[in-house]
Amino acid sequence: MKKVIGGILLAGSLIACQDNETGNKDFTGNETVYSLTVGSEYDVDGTVTLKEKTDGSTVVIVALSGTEGNAEHPVHIHLGDIAAPGADVYALLNPVVGSVGTSETSLTKVADESTITYKQLVALNACMKVHLAATGESKDIILAGGNIGSAVTKASSSGRVAFGVCKSE
């Protein structure tokens, strides 16, 4: 009986590994992780992970701690440093759902409909901001954010992180 159960468990493990390997064939293994820091009085922070797919596109995974409820928090990539006020929205990502604190977006095109690859994204001078809401006064409240791409290597002279207000549209 032990051999039968062991064989079933082994077969189940092999199937799980095969499924896992098939899923990994979609990705090159290139991955970049950036920190997202608290952006307001709300205690929300986390990470954004960029994963390169074999077609050159990117899966963007935002994972936050400190969110709750059914609220959807818009996520944008903006050109320039996180402290720059009035930065244009470069790409709209799927919102973070408060109850789970995550968002996943397959990013192939940016706001102007031009295509973007993983290599272009990790070289871009940009930042990511997660907003409290999509409309109203709360749209200007940034829950979490951080520089991505080449903006990460540009250190702030003061050592402090400031968040610029986004351009209203």
C-alpha positions as CSV (number, residue, x, y, z in Angstrom):
1,M,0.0,0.0,0.0
2,K,2.9,2.4,0.8
3,K,4.4,1.8,-2.6
4,V,1.1,2.6,-4.3
5,I,0.7,5.8,-2.3
6,G,4.4,6.7,-3.0
7,G,3.9,6.1,-6.7
8,I,0.8,8.3,-6.8
9,L,2.6,11.1,-4.9
10,L,5.6,10.8,-7.3
11,A,3.4,10.8,-10.3
12,G,1.6,13.9,-9.0
13,S,4.9,15.6,-8.4
14,L,6.1,14.9,-11.9
15,I,2.8,16.3,-13.4
16,A,3.2,19.4,-11.2
17,C,6.7,19.9,-12.4
18,Q,5.7,19.4,-16.0
19,D,3.0,22.0,-15.6
20,N,5.5,24.4,-14.0
21,E,8.0,23.9,-16.7
22,T,5.4,24.6,-19.4
23,G,4.5,27.9,-17.6
24,N,8.2,28.8,-17.3
25,K,8.6,28.5,-21.1
26,D,6.7,31.7,-21.4
27,F,9.4,33.6,-19.5
28,T,13.1,34.1,-20.3
29,G,14.2,34.1,-16.6
30,N,15.0,37.9,-16.7
31,E,13.3,39.6,-13.8
32,T,13.8,42.9,-12.0
33,V,12.3,43.9,-8.7
34,Y,11.9,47.5,-7.4
35,S,10.8,48.7,-4.0
36,L,7.7,50.8,-3.6
37,T,7.7,53.0,-0.5
38,V,5.0,54.7,1.5
39,G,3.7,57.7,-0.4
40,S,1.3,59.3,2.1
41,E,-0.2,58.9,5.6
42,Y,-1.4,55.4,4.6
43,D,1.0,52.7,5.6
44,V,1.2,51.0,2.2
45,D,4.4,49.7,0.6
46,G,5.6,46.8,-1.5
47,T,7.4,45.8,-4.7
48,V,6.9,45.8,-8.4
49,T,8.4,42.9,-10.3
50,L,9.1,43.1,-14.0
51,K,9.3,39.6,-15.7
52,E,10.5,39.3,-19.3
53,K,8.4,37.0,-21.5
54,T,9.9,35.1,-24.5
55,D,8.2,37.4,-26.9
56,G,10.0,40.4,-25.3
57,S,7.0,41.8,-23.5
58,T,6.7,42.2,-19.7
59,V,4.5,40.9,-17.0
60,V,4.3,43.6,-14.3
61,I,3.4,42.3,-10.8
62,V,2.6,44.9,-8.1
63,A,2.5,43.4,-4.6
64,L,1.5,45.7,-1.7
65,S,1.1,45.3,2.0
66,G,-1.3,47.5,4.0
67,T,-4.3,47.6,1.5
68,E,-7.7,46.3,2.5
69,G,-11.3,46.2,1.4
70,N,-12.8,46.2,-2.1
71,A,-11.2,49.4,-3.3
72,E,-9.3,49.4,-6.5
73,H,-6.1,51.4,-6.5
74,P,-5.0,52.7,-9.9
75,V,-1.4,52.0,-10.9
76,H,0.5,54.2,-13.4
77,I,4.0,54.3,-14.8
78,H,5.1,58.0,-15.2
79,L,8.1,59.3,-17.1
80,G,10.8,60.8,-14.9
81,D,11.8,60.7,-11.3
82,I,9.1,60.0,-8.6
83,A,9.6,63.6,-7.2
84,A,8.9,65.3,-10.5
85,P,5.5,67.1,-10.4
86,G,3.1,66.9,-13.3
87,A,4.7,63.8,-14.9
88,D,2.8,62.4,-17.9
89,V,1.2,58.9,-17.5
90,Y,3.3,56.6,-19.7
91,A,1.4,53.4,-19.1
92,L,-1.8,52.4,-17.3
93,L,-1.6,49.1,-15.4
94,N,-4.3,47.0,-13.9
95,P,-5.4,48.3,-10.5
96,V,-4.4,46.8,-7.2
97,V,-7.4,45.3,-5.4
98,G,-7.3,46.2,-1.8
99,S,-8.3,42.8,-0.3
100,V,-5.5,41.0,-2.0
101,G,-2.9,43.8,-2.5
102,T,-1.8,42.7,-5.9
103,S,-2.1,43.5,-9.5
104,E,-0.8,41.8,-12.6
105,T,-0.5,43.3,-16.1
106,S,0.8,42.0,-19.3
107,L,2.4,45.1,-20.7
108,T,2.9,45.3,-24.4
109,K,1.8,48.8,-25.2
110,V,2.0,52.1,-23.4
111,A,-0.5,55.0,-23.3
112,D,0.2,56.3,-26.8
113,E,-0.3,52.7,-28.1
114,S,3.4,52.3,-29.0
115,T,4.9,48.9,-28.1
116,I,7.4,48.5,-25.3
117,T,9.7,45.6,-24.5
118,Y,11.1,44.4,-21.2
119,K,14.6,45.7,-22.2
120,Q,13.1,49.2,-23.0
121,L,11.1,49.2,-19.7
122,V,14.1,48.4,-17.5
123,A,16.1,51.1,-19.3
124,L,13.3,53.8,-19.1
125,N,13.8,56.8,-16.8
126,A,10.4,56.3,-15.0
127,C,8.6,55.8,-11.8
128,M,5.5,53.9,-10.6
129,K,2.7,55.3,-8.5
130,V,-0.2,53.5,-6.9
131,H,-3.1,56.0,-6.2
132,L,-5.8,55.8,-3.5
133,A,-8.6,56.3,-6.1
134,A,-9.2,56.9,-9.8
135,T,-11.4,60.0,-9.3
136,G,-12.1,62.8,-6.9
137,E,-9.8,64.3,-4.4
138,S,-8.3,60.9,-3.5
139,K,-6.9,60.5,-7.0
140,D,-4.0,62.7,-6.0
141,I,-3.1,60.7,-2.9
142,I,-0.3,58.3,-3.6
143,L,-0.3,55.1,-1.5
144,A,3.1,53.9,-2.6
145,G,5.6,54.5,-5.3
146,G,9.1,54.3,-6.5
147,N,11.5,54.9,-9.3
148,I,12.0,52.1,-11.9
149,G,14.4,51.6,-14.8
150,S,17.3,54.1,-15.1
151,A,15.6,56.5,-12.6
152,V,16.7,54.1,-9.8
153,T,20.4,54.9,-10.3
154,K,19.8,58.6,-10.0
155,A,20.1,59.3,-6.3
156,S,18.3,62.2,-4.6
157,S,20.8,64.8,-3.4
158,S,18.9,65.1,-0.1
159,G,18.6,61.3,0.4
160,R,14.9,61.7,1.0
161,V,12.1,60.4,-1.3
162,A,9.5,63.0,-2.3
163,F,6.5,62.2,-4.4
164,G,5.4,64.7,-7.1
165,V,1.7,65.2,-7.7
166,C,0.5,63.6,-10.9
167,K,-0.8,65.5,-13.9
168,S,-4.5,65.8,-13.8
169,E,-6.3,64.6,-16.9
